[in-house]
Amino acid sequence: MSVVIVGGHDRMVCQYKKICKGYHCKAKVFTQMSGNLKDKIGTPDLLILFTNTVSHKMVRCAVNEAEKCNADIVRCHTSSGSALNEILEKACR
């Protein structure tokens, strides 16, 4: 399964990827808005939005791209490793 994480903390990027790898998921993590974010997202199976640490513009861009490829979208207010574990636990059943 491919996962795109939008938001979160810069210092947690390696941990997010490690957690996803534990669930046999490929992960892309975007903590900052880049000019070509919509081109980098690709076609994920799951989009995770950490809403507390992300701009509205970045959310809109990510959601639009995820809807084009019918990806599941999960919004979470906290951006902790345990929150990511909970999301992946439910999604990878």
C-alpha positions in Angstrom: 0.0 0.0 0.0 1.3 3.5 -0.8 0.7 6.3 1.8 1.2 10.0 1.5 1.5 12.0 4.8 0.9 15.7 4.6 1.8 17.8 7.6 3.5 16.7 10.7 6.9 17.8 12.1 10.2 17.9 10.2 12.0 16.0 12.9 9.5 13.1 12.7 9.9 12.4 9.0 12.2 9.4 9.5 9.9 8.0 12.2 6.8 8.3 10.0 8.6 6.4 7.3 9.8 3.7 9.7 6.3 3.2 11.1 4.9 2.9 7.6 7.6 0.4 6.7 6.5 -1.7 9.7 3.0 -2.0 8.1 4.6 -2.8 4.7 3.6 0.6 3.3 5.6 2.9 1.0 5.5 6.4 2.4 6.0 9.9 1.1 6.0 12.6 3.7 5.5 16.3 3.0 5.8 18.6 6.0 6.4 21.8 4.0 4.5 23.3 1.0 6.5 23.1 -2.2 5.5 24.7 -5.5 5.0 21.4 -7.3 3.3 19.4 -4.5 0.5 18.2 -6.7 3.0 16.7 -9.1 4.9 14.9 -6.2 1.9 13.3 -4.5 1.3 10.7 -7.2 -1.5 8.1 -6.8 -1.5 6.9 -3.2 -3.9 4.4 -1.7 -4.1 6.5 1.5 -3.7 10.2 2.2 -3.1 11.1 5.9 -3.5 14.8 6.8 -2.1 16.0 10.1 -4.3 19.0 10.3 -2.7 20.7 13.2 0.6 21.4 11.5 -0.4 22.1 7.9 -1.7 25.1 5.9 -5.2 25.2 4.4 -3.6 25.7 0.9 -1.6 22.5 1.3 -4.6 20.5 2.5 -6.7 21.7 -0.5 -3.9 20.7 -2.9 -3.4 17.3 -1.4 -7.1 16.5 -1.1 -7.7 17.5 -4.8 -5.0 15.2 -6.0 -6.1 12.3 -3.7 -9.7 12.6 -4.9 -8.5 12.3 -8.6 -7.2 8.8 -7.8 -9.9 7.8 -5.4 -7.5 7.5 -2.4 -8.8 7.2 1.1 -8.3 10.4 3.1 -7.8 10.3 6.9 -7.6 13.6 8.9 -5.9 13.6 12.2 -5.4 16.6 14.5 -2.3 15.3 16.2 0.9 14.4 14.3 2.4 11.9 16.7 3.8 8.5 16.0 1.1 6.7 18.0 -1.6 8.6 16.0 0.0 7.3 12.8 0.1 3.8 14.2 -3.6 3.9 15.0 -4.4 5.1 11.5 -2.3 2.4 9.8 -3.7 -0.3 12.1 -7.2 0.5 10.9 -6.2 1.0 7.2 -4.1 -2.1 6.8 -6.6 -4.6 8.1 
